[in-house]
Amino acid sequence: MSAYAYIQWADVPATLAHKSRQRVDEATKQQLVAFEGCPFAGELEQLAGGRLQVAFPFPINADLRAQMVDWLLHWGISFTVIV
């Protein structure tokens, strides 16, 4: 079973957003975004109304999952996990 953590781009602190790196994956054509210190890259998605969200794979491994949650909490970014 796969799970994803979702964040809203508007919740990303400006200093962190400015340092992000974005690229389009040639195979999948998905727009990927990587943030400084974040253990995973996420997929940038445009929602209705022009809102942007980032979907991160949410690890099954407890240590990797804790790193991801710690990073989100460190930056004060609200997130939702959907299984």
Secondary structure as GFF3:
##gff-version 3
##sequence-region A 1 83
A	DSSP	beta_strand	4	8	.	.	.	ID=ss1
A	DSSP	three_ten_helix	9	11	.	.	.	ID=ss2
A	DSSP	alpha_helix	14	18	.	.	.	ID=ss3
A	DSSP	beta_strand	21	24	.	.	.	ID=ss4
A	DSSP	beta_strand	31	34	.	.	.	ID=ss5
A	DSSP	beta_strand	42	46	.	.	.	ID=ss6
A	DSSP	three_ten_helix	48	50	.	.	.	ID=ss7
A	DSSP	beta_strand	52	57	.	.	.	ID=ss8
A	DSSP	alpha_helix	62	74	.	.	.	ID=ss9
A	DSSP	beta_strand	80	82	.	.	.	ID=ss10
###
